[in-house]
Amino acid sequence: MSDSDILQVNHVTKVYPNGIKGLDDISFNVKRGEFIAVVGLSGAGKSTLFRSINRMQDITNGEIFINGTDISKLKGKELRHFRRKIGMIFQSFNLVNRLTVQKNVLSGRVGYYSTWKTILGLYSKGDKEKAVRSLDHVNMLKKLYDRADSLSGGQMQRVAIARTMMQEPDLVLADEPVASLDPKTSEGVMKDLRNLNVKDHDTVLVNLHSIDLALEFADRIIGIRDGQLVFDKAAAQSTPDDLKEIYEGGNS
Amino acid sequence: MHTSEVPRRSFVKKYHIKGMIVIAILIVLFLYSLKICGVDPSLFVSNIAQFGVLIGQMSNPDWSYFSFIWDPLVQTVQMAILGTTIGTIFAIPAAFLAARNLDHSKVVHGTSRFVLDIFRTLPSLLLAAILVAIFGIGPTTGTITLAIFSFGMISKLFYEVLETVDMGPAEAMKASGASIIQIIRLAIIPQIAGQFCSFFLYTLEVNVRSSTVLGYVGAGGLGLYLQQTIDEFNYSETAVVILATFATVLVIDILSNYLRRKLQ
């Protein structure tokens, strides 16, 4: 693998205990700083792929390297330290509703803190300033002291992006970040993700259902169908018809 | 014009046959139980006059007796607060072990639940009677009784709350490299703290009520005075004990309801 590759996925297969194949011999490499859209039907294996990359679940066969490290060998503290460098954005935002925006954003930093400091709820001045900057980045600073459950869906996702920025991630995995948002809000959230990529030079992988958004924002598009990689091209060279094929192919 | 066919229900469903049968069985069981236990409803009617006599005597409370029961009354409330607190301290870790949605094996929560079920089957009065034999007469026994009773009740209420939490934030924390303790502190506790406090107060309420009768078996508190005055047929004093108990429970209820509303 070359030095510019941040992620290398080699012949990865995931078989669930009930026998269903989530991923079927998938291989691809990701260069540092790429913005990649992963498209495919629900259940095609997109989420499984993401959850394998940050070891939220184990794969059955194959290897995943991040920054040259074989992640399947990590455990305990090493695994937690590895996860600090990988941000994850969820469709359901996963904020703690009863806490303020500030506390939610700061919690993104918790992997860098000792357990006892967390129990006392102590954060450094530097991290509090960092939280302010992260929120400013996504235009949510005015909500700093609001409770998370008072926000709209799009605002919640922005806060979740600010929380991820606190990790200073090398790689961001956004698992259907706009699937529960309206088109206009989706556009805004996608721009924030794109900013992560352009301003912070993070590598971003995003699961999408919208062909238009994939073509508009991504550098490169990867298509997955039935756990297999069926498409992998630069976005500039992809056409809407190509992407329709990812969804509809295999039915003939 | 085409009309869609209305779905048909079977005869059994249409006339709620199953429900009717269950109700019939329940009525038969009720009547049969009355017969076996020798419950005579007419006794209730014929002895109602006796009730009037008792009320008559009680309606002249001997307020001077109040000075005797002030200390045991305070002791009763203290026993309840101590017992509930001690029970809660042990119940919190037990609830985390028994909750099904947290990351641990079936064996752990299965065993925990079984143990907690056993604790809950013991009625507090029975528990007190046994503990009096072990620790002797006095408020210590009452406090231990209430602690054990609270432990059983609170751990169940708490693990049920735990099972309703949104695990999404916990997943987000895990994905950002948090340890299990950090996840509990930042993603779980903020979601449950309000309800935990509310259930704590509710258990306190229940305990203040039940601690007034624990004295009956010698476990300290006001119950002893209730027993003594009844045994001596001093119903004017019994009335004071009952009214004091009633007032205390009322105050605790109002206070705890107020605090619980504030927590919502």
Chai-1 contact restraints between the chains, C-beta under 6 A:
chainA,res_idxA,chainB,res_idxB,connection_type,confidence,min_distance_angstrom,max_distance_angstrom,comment,restraint_id
A,N54,B,A175,contact,1.0,0.0,6.0,A-B,restraint_1
A,R80,B,G177,contact,1.0,0.0,6.0,A-B,restraint_2
A,R83,B,G177,contact,1.0,0.0,6.0,A-B,restraint_3
A,R84,B,G177,contact,1.0,0.0,6.0,A-B,restraint_4
A,M88,B,A175,contact,1.0,0.0,6.0,A-B,restraint_5
A,S92,B,G168,contact,1.0,0.0,6.0,A-B,restraint_6
A,N94,B,G168,contact,1.0,0.0,6.0,A-B,restraint_7
A,N94,B,P169,contact,1.0,0.0,6.0,A-B,restraint_8
A,N94,B,A172,contact,1.0,0.0,6.0,A-B,restraint_9
A,V96,B,P169,contact,1.0,0.0,6.0,A-B,restraint_10
A,V96,B,A187,contact,1.0,0.0,6.0,A-B,restraint_11
A,V96,B,P190,contact,1.0,0.0,6.0,A-B,restraint_12
A,R98,B,P190,contact,1.0,0.0,6.0,A-B,restraint_13
A,L99,B,P190,contact,1.0,0.0,6.0,A-B,restraint_14
A,S107,B,L186,contact,1.0,0.0,6.0,A-B,restraint_15
A,G108,B,S176,contact,1.0,0.0,6.0,A-B,restraint_16
A,V110,B,A178,contact,1.0,0.0,6.0,A-B,restraint_17
A,V110,B,Q182,contact,1.0,0.0,6.0,A-B,restraint_18
A,G111,B,S176,contact,1.0,0.0,6.0,A-B,restraint_19
A,G111,B,G177,contact,1.0,0.0,6.0,A-B,restraint_20
A,G111,B,A178,contact,1.0,0.0,6.0,A-B,restraint_21
A,T115,B,I181,contact,1.0,0.0,6.0,A-B,restraint_22
A,T118,B,Q182,contact,1.0,0.0,6.0,A-B,restraint_23
A,T118,B,R185,contact,1.0,0.0,6.0,A-B,restraint_24
A,I119,B,R185,contact,1.0,0.0,6.0,A-B,restraint_25
A,Q167,B,S176,contact,1.0,0.0,6.0,A-B,restraint_26
